[in-house]
Amino acid sequence: MKNKRHVSILLTLLAIVALVASGCSPQGGSTTVKELSGAGATFPYPLYSKMFDTYASATGVRVNYNSIGSGGGIKALTDKTVDFGASDAFLTDQEEAAMGAPVLHIPTCIGAVVLSYNLDSTPALKLDGTVLAGIFLGKVVKWNDPVISALNPGVSLPDLAITVVHRSDGSGTTSIFTSYLAAISPTWKSTVGAGKSVSWPTGVGGKGNDGVAGMISQTKGSIGYIELVYAVQSGMPFASLKNASGSFVAPSLASSAAAAAVSLPNDLRVVIVNSPGTDAYPISAFTWILVYKEQKYASRTLAQAQALKKLLAWVLIDGQSVNEGMSYAKLPAPAVTKALALVDSMTYGGTAIP
């Protein structure tokens, strides 16, 4: 009997050791999460690649990010197949209601949507919203059109057809760009409008920012909208744009940050295109990671929720050091403060996540 009791105790101890070694909690969830997944916007993909690699090196937690466009990221979060979605366009009240539960918008950076083009002489062009609307409406069709020449005195522009390149997939970058055009051009607003997907009056489509950048680089006479880092990495020129104050401003870290010097709502859903600042680049935007406020859904464990919360806090604090090296502006201090409050509001089973 004594030996049997010793064997029983030994087996119990071995079971406990095995449980601890496997990283399992009494609730059946892993106490150590080593992998998170996200999907969405191509706009911040170069930044997220670097940022998440840095996070993995610092913490041992790998973040797999699938750059499929904002529309795809929203769908993946809706389908609950990822830990987080990512979008350059915030959810409307109607879109959030369709997701079935409150969603938090956690900004990660500020980026610029630039107008890149492919001309032999690669001149440093100046453009404004009215001319851009004319080009993307298919009404300004030659590079030497008088409306372009008037903005660029002394620049020799070719008698060359303009090929418009736009996104073919659901895109937050498209939402940013079309929101800008709608703010400038009543004709654009009434005929095309703004959104992640629109009916383009003219042009050819590319998938993702990288797809549009590739089509511009391969098509003489083309013009298209992409995030700044894609133009920088491709070595393509991009235009200075006339802002709301009447100044021509080139896209940069400083001019993107200047556009974000606005009052921010607590939920951080804000459009900063055509900001009034003298130094503001007019097609600037926040981009967001999207997460459900209540993290207990599907088969998610508390450990997964904790790992996600830690990632978001890191992105908002330590991760900001990565931004500028990747051509994205850091978040302003008020945005970080409000975003951290949103992260702290995440719950698991109605209780704050420790």
ZIZI-V870642 format. One record per backbone hydrogen bond with DSSP energy under -0.5 kcal/mol. CO is the residue of the C=O (numbers start at 1). NH is the residue of the N-H. E is the energy in kcal/mol with one decimal. If there is no record, write none. Layout:
co-><CO CO>
nh-><NH NH>
e-><E E>
//
This chain:
co-><1 2 3 4 5 6 7 8 9 10 11 12 13 14 15 16 17 18 19 20 23 23 25 29 31 32 34 36 37 37 38 39 40 40 42 44 45 46 47 48 49 50 51 52 53 54 55 56 60 62 62 63 64 64 65 66 66 69 70 71 72 73 74 75 76 76 77 84 85 86 87 92 93 94 95 96 96 97 102 104 104 105 106 109 110 111 112 112 114 114 115 116 117 118 119 123 125 127 128 129 130 131 132 133 134 134 135 139 141 142 145 145 146 147 148 148 149 152 154 155 158 158 160 162 163 164 165 166 170 171 172 173 174 175 176 177 178 179 180 181 184 185 186 187 188 188 196 198 204 206 206 206 207 208 209 210 211 212 213 214 215 216 218 219 221 222 223 224 226 227 227 228 228 229 230 231 231 232 237 240 241 243 247 247 249 252 253 254 255 255 256 257 258 260 265 268 272 275 277 282 283 285 287 287 288 289 290 291 293 293 295 297 301 302 303 304 305 306 307 308 309 310 311 312 313 314 317 318 319 319 320 320 322 323 323 324 329 332 332 333 334 335 336 337 338 339 340 341 342 343 346 347 348 351 352>
nh-><5 6 7 8 9 10 11 12 13 14 15 16 17 18 19 20 21 22 24 23 31 32 28 25 33 34 62 64 83 84 66 86 68 69 45 48 49 50 51 52 53 54 55 56 57 58 59 60 62 36 64 65 38 66 67 40 68 73 74 75 76 77 78 79 81 82 80 39 290 41 288 96 97 98 99 99 101 100 293 106 291 107 289 287 329 285 114 228 116 226 239 224 119 221 122 125 240 242 132 133 134 135 136 137 139 140 138 141 162 145 148 149 150 151 151 152 152 155 156 157 144 160 143 164 223 204 225 206 71 175 176 177 178 179 180 181 182 183 184 185 186 189 190 191 192 193 171 200 166 168 169 208 211 212 213 214 215 216 217 218 219 219 220 222 163 118 165 116 114 230 231 231 232 233 234 235 236 235 117 127 249 246 243 249 241 256 257 258 259 281 260 260 261 262 268 270 275 244 280 274 113 111 108 109 87 106 85 104 295 347 297 300 305 306 307 308 309 310 311 312 313 314 315 316 317 319 320 321 322 323 323 324 326 326 328 327 110 335 336 337 338 339 340 341 342 343 344 345 345 346 353 295 351 348 354>
e-><-2.5 -2.1 -2.5 -2.6 -2.4 -2.5 -2.7 -2.1 -2.5 -2.5 -2.2 -2.1 -2.5 -2.5 -2.2 -2.5 -2.8 -1.9 -1.9 -1.3 -3.4 -0.6 -2.0 -2.5 -0.5 -0.6 -2.7 -3.0 -1.9 -1.3 -2.4 -1.2 -0.9 -2.8 -1.3 -2.9 -2.6 -1.6 -3.3 -3.1 -1.5 -2.2 -2.2 -2.3 -2.1 -1.8 -2.4 -2.4 -0.6 -2.6 -0.6 -0.7 -2.8 -0.5 -0.7 -2.3 -1.4 -2.2 -2.4 -1.9 -2.4 -2.1 -2.4 -2.7 -2.4 -0.6 -0.9 -1.4 -2.9 -1.4 -2.9 -2.6 -2.2 -1.7 -0.7 -1.1 -0.6 -1.3 -2.2 -0.7 -1.7 -0.7 -2.9 -1.3 -2.5 -2.2 -0.6 -2.4 -0.8 -2.1 -1.9 -2.3 -0.5 -3.2 -0.9 -1.2 -2.4 -1.7 -2.5 -2.5 -2.0 -2.4 -2.8 -1.4 -2.7 -1.7 -1.1 -0.7 -2.6 -1.5 -1.2 -2.3 -2.4 -0.6 -0.7 -0.6 -1.0 -1.9 -0.5 -0.8 -0.5 -2.0 -2.4 -0.6 -2.2 -2.5 -0.7 -2.4 -1.1 -1.6 -2.4 -2.4 -3.1 -1.8 -1.8 -2.3 -2.5 -1.6 -1.3 -3.2 -0.6 -2.5 -2.2 -2.0 -2.7 -2.8 -2.3 -1.0 -2.7 -1.9 -0.5 -0.6 -1.0 -2.1 -2.5 -2.2 -2.0 -2.4 -2.3 -1.2 -0.8 -1.0 -0.6 -1.6 -1.8 -2.0 -2.6 -2.1 -3.5 -1.3 -1.1 -0.5 -2.4 -2.8 -1.4 -1.0 -1.9 -0.6 -1.0 -2.5 -2.7 -2.0 -3.0 -0.6 -2.3 -2.0 -2.3 -2.2 -1.1 -2.1 -0.8 -0.8 -1.3 -2.3 -1.3 -1.0 -0.9 -0.7 -1.3 -2.7 -3.0 -2.8 -2.2 -0.8 -2.3 -2.9 -2.3 -3.2 -0.7 -2.6 -1.4 -2.6 -1.9 -2.6 -2.4 -2.3 -2.4 -2.4 -2.0 -2.4 -2.2 -2.2 -2.6 -1.9 -1.2 -3.7 -0.8 -1.7 -2.0 -0.5 -0.6 -0.6 -0.6 -1.9 -1.8 -1.5 -1.8 -0.7 -1.9 -2.4 -2.1 -2.5 -2.6 -1.5 -1.6 -2.4 -2.3 -0.8 -0.7 -1.5 -1.5 -3.4 -1.1 -2.8 -0.5>
//
